[in-house]
Amino acid sequence: MGSPEDSVPHQDPPREAQIPTALAHPVTPHPLPPDPFWSRIKRHKVVEWTLAYVAFGYALLHGVQMLRESFEWPLLVSRLTAVALVLGAPIAVTLAWYHGHRARHRVSGRQRAVVGVALRELSRCFHCGHRFEPSCRATRREVHSRAAIR
């Protein structure tokens, strides 16, 4: 007849034994640490764009200074150039952040909004600076006094 093992019915092992250990105890992957700020700055090439903007501004200021002396332009020209370059730096950094790592040539609506707000604030600074200029106030006083006389 057969061996004693043949007489015992064969049973399947319990389901828990069939599940591999990796699935029996699910391991949650560790969340990746957030991307450090400096590495994002490097990836977006903000430093390179900013240095290029500074070099361009330096060359432009020297060119304006030479032209100012040659053509006897007023000092206001070089001052306005310097102010425009300083106030344009945030716009250059914003463009670098959005276009530095992608090298895209299209501008999205969000980017237009950011640059538009920056330009609006720039024009507001120029308007407020011009509005409070002493010669401008004297002109307004003359206009108001002439209107009062009539």
MARLUMFI-732831 format. One record per residue (C-alpha): residue in one letter; x, y, z. Coordinates in Angstrom, 2 decimals. Example, Ala and Ser with C-alpha at 12.3 -4.5 7.8 and 13.67 -1.06 7.14 Angstrom:
! MARLUMFI-732831
+------+---------+---------+---------+
| type |       u |       v |       w |
+------+---------+---------+---------+
|    A |   12.30 |   -4.50 |    7.80 |
|    S |   13.67 |   -1.06 |    7.14 |
+------+---------+---------+---------+
! end
This chain:
! MARLUMFI-732831
+------+---------+---------+---------+
| type |       u |       v |       w |
+------+---------+---------+---------+
|    M |    0.00 |    0.00 |    0.00 |
|    G |    1.40 |    3.33 |    0.36 |
|    S |    3.33 |    5.27 |    2.86 |
|    P |    1.66 |    6.86 |    5.86 |
|    E |    2.14 |   10.28 |    4.28 |
|    D |   -0.21 |    9.30 |    1.43 |
|    S |   -3.04 |    8.59 |    3.83 |
|    V |   -2.93 |   12.12 |    5.36 |
|    P |   -4.84 |   14.60 |    3.22 |
|    H |   -2.67 |   17.41 |    1.89 |
|    Q |   -3.62 |   20.80 |    3.30 |
|    D |   -2.70 |   24.19 |    1.87 |
|    P |   -0.68 |   26.41 |    4.17 |
|    P |   -2.61 |   29.27 |    5.76 |
|    R |   -3.01 |   32.42 |    3.68 |
|    E |   -0.87 |   34.46 |    6.04 |
|    A |    2.07 |   32.20 |    5.30 |
|    Q |    1.64 |   32.69 |    1.54 |
|    I |    1.84 |   36.50 |    1.69 |
|    P |    5.39 |   37.71 |    1.31 |
|    T |    6.78 |   39.62 |    4.25 |
|    A |    7.10 |   42.83 |    2.22 |
|    L |    3.33 |   42.88 |    1.64 |
|    A |    2.41 |   41.62 |    5.09 |
|    H |    3.95 |   44.70 |    6.71 |
|    P |    3.59 |   47.61 |    4.30 |
|    V |    6.49 |   49.97 |    4.55 |
|    T |    5.66 |   53.60 |    4.02 |
|    P |    8.34 |   55.30 |    2.00 |
|    H |   10.07 |   58.12 |    3.77 |
|    P |    8.96 |   61.44 |    2.32 |
|    L |   11.68 |   63.19 |    0.42 |
|    P |   13.02 |   66.23 |    2.20 |
|    P |   11.90 |   69.49 |    0.67 |
|    D |   14.16 |   70.93 |   -1.95 |
|    P |   16.49 |   73.38 |   -0.21 |
|    F |   16.09 |   77.00 |   -1.21 |
|    W |   19.65 |   77.43 |   -2.47 |
|    S |   19.42 |   74.39 |   -4.75 |
|    R |   16.22 |   75.79 |   -6.29 |
|    I |   18.03 |   79.10 |   -6.84 |
|    K |   20.84 |   77.22 |   -8.61 |
|    R |   18.42 |   75.12 |  -10.67 |
|    H |   16.53 |   78.20 |  -11.86 |
|    K |   19.84 |   79.93 |  -12.72 |
|    V |   18.85 |   83.05 |  -10.80 |
|    V |   22.45 |   83.80 |   -9.82 |
|    E |   23.67 |   83.63 |  -13.42 |
|    W |   20.88 |   85.88 |  -14.69 |
|    T |   21.40 |   88.35 |  -11.86 |
|    L |   25.14 |   88.55 |  -12.52 |
|    A |   24.47 |   89.07 |  -16.21 |
|    Y |   22.02 |   91.85 |  -15.34 |
|    V |   24.57 |   93.51 |  -13.05 |
|    A |   27.24 |   93.33 |  -15.78 |
|    F |   24.81 |   94.81 |  -18.31 |
|    G |   23.87 |   97.57 |  -15.87 |
|    Y |   27.50 |   98.37 |  -15.14 |
|    A |   28.30 |   98.67 |  -18.85 |
|    L |   25.16 |  100.73 |  -19.48 |
|    L |   25.98 |  103.14 |  -16.66 |
|    H |   29.49 |  103.66 |  -18.00 |
|    G |   28.12 |  104.25 |  -21.49 |
|    V |   25.56 |  106.76 |  -20.23 |
|    Q |   28.22 |  108.51 |  -18.17 |
|    M |   30.49 |  108.86 |  -21.20 |
|    L |   27.64 |  110.12 |  -23.37 |
|    R |   26.54 |  112.51 |  -20.63 |
|    E |   29.98 |  114.08 |  -20.49 |
|    S |   30.35 |  114.18 |  -24.28 |
|    F |   26.98 |  115.70 |  -25.02 |
|    E |   26.76 |  117.69 |  -21.78 |
|    W |   23.55 |  116.05 |  -20.71 |
|    P |   22.22 |  116.91 |  -17.25 |
|    L |   23.16 |  114.77 |  -14.28 |
|    L |   19.55 |  113.66 |  -14.08 |
|    V |   20.06 |  111.31 |  -17.06 |
|    S |   22.64 |  109.16 |  -15.29 |
|    R |   20.64 |  109.24 |  -12.06 |
|    L |   17.48 |  108.08 |  -13.80 |
|    T |   19.44 |  105.31 |  -15.52 |
|    A |   20.79 |  104.10 |  -12.18 |
|    V |   17.35 |  104.21 |  -10.57 |
|    A |   15.80 |  102.35 |  -13.50 |
|    L |   18.48 |   99.65 |  -13.29 |
|    V |   18.01 |   99.24 |   -9.53 |
|    L |   14.25 |   99.05 |   -9.83 |
|    G |   14.53 |   96.72 |  -12.83 |
|    A |   16.57 |   94.16 |  -10.88 |
|    P |   13.50 |   92.47 |   -9.33 |
|    I |   12.02 |   92.11 |  -12.80 |
|    A |   15.22 |   90.45 |  -14.03 |
|    V |   15.21 |   88.08 |  -11.04 |
|    T |   11.54 |   87.24 |  -11.64 |
|    L |   12.20 |   86.47 |  -15.29 |
|    A |   15.20 |   84.37 |  -14.26 |
|    W |   13.07 |   82.38 |  -11.82 |
|    Y |   10.45 |   81.56 |  -14.44 |
|    H |   12.69 |   81.11 |  -17.49 |
|    G |   16.11 |   80.16 |  -16.13 |
|    H |   15.79 |   76.40 |  -15.89 |
|    R |   13.23 |   75.84 |  -18.64 |
|    A |   14.63 |   78.14 |  -21.30 |
|    R |   11.11 |   78.80 |  -22.50 |
|    H |   10.41 |   81.76 |  -24.71 |
|    R |    6.69 |   82.04 |  -24.02 |
|    V |    5.38 |   84.17 |  -21.20 |
|    S |    2.43 |   82.90 |  -19.18 |
|    G |   -0.35 |   85.00 |  -17.71 |
|    R |    1.07 |   84.68 |  -14.22 |
|    Q |    4.44 |   85.97 |  -15.36 |
|    R |    2.79 |   88.88 |  -17.13 |
|    A |    0.93 |   89.71 |  -13.94 |
|    V |    4.11 |   89.68 |  -11.83 |
|    V |    6.01 |   91.86 |  -14.30 |
|    G |    2.98 |   94.14 |  -14.68 |
|    V |    2.77 |   94.68 |  -10.93 |
|    A |    6.51 |   95.39 |  -10.80 |
|    L |    6.23 |   97.92 |  -13.64 |
|    R |    3.21 |   99.56 |  -12.02 |
|    E |    5.11 |   99.96 |   -8.76 |
|    L |    8.09 |  101.33 |  -10.68 |
|    S |    5.94 |  103.94 |  -12.37 |
|    R |    4.31 |  104.76 |   -9.03 |
|    C |    7.76 |  105.39 |   -7.54 |
|    F |    8.65 |  107.73 |  -10.40 |
|    H |    5.31 |  109.50 |  -10.17 |
|    C |    5.59 |  110.02 |   -6.41 |
|    G |    9.19 |  111.19 |   -6.73 |
|    H |    8.25 |  113.68 |   -9.42 |
|    R |    5.12 |  114.84 |   -7.61 |
|    F |    7.05 |  115.89 |   -4.51 |
|    E |    9.82 |  117.64 |   -6.40 |
|    P |   10.12 |  121.27 |   -5.18 |
|    S |    9.90 |  122.81 |   -8.66 |
|    C |    6.74 |  120.85 |   -9.32 |
|    R |    5.12 |  122.20 |   -6.13 |
|    A |    5.99 |  125.77 |   -7.08 |
|    T |    4.31 |  125.29 |  -10.44 |
|    R |    1.17 |  123.98 |   -8.76 |
|    R |    1.09 |  126.96 |   -6.40 |
|    E |    1.33 |  129.33 |   -9.35 |
|    V |   -1.50 |  127.53 |  -11.12 |
|    H |   -3.69 |  127.65 |   -8.00 |
|    S |   -2.90 |  131.32 |   -7.38 |
|    R |   -3.68 |  132.20 |  -10.99 |
|    A |   -6.97 |  130.32 |  -10.76 |
|    A |   -7.84 |  132.18 |   -7.54 |
|    I |   -7.12 |  135.55 |   -9.15 |
|    R |   -9.49 |  134.87 |  -12.03 |
+------+---------+---------+---------+
! end
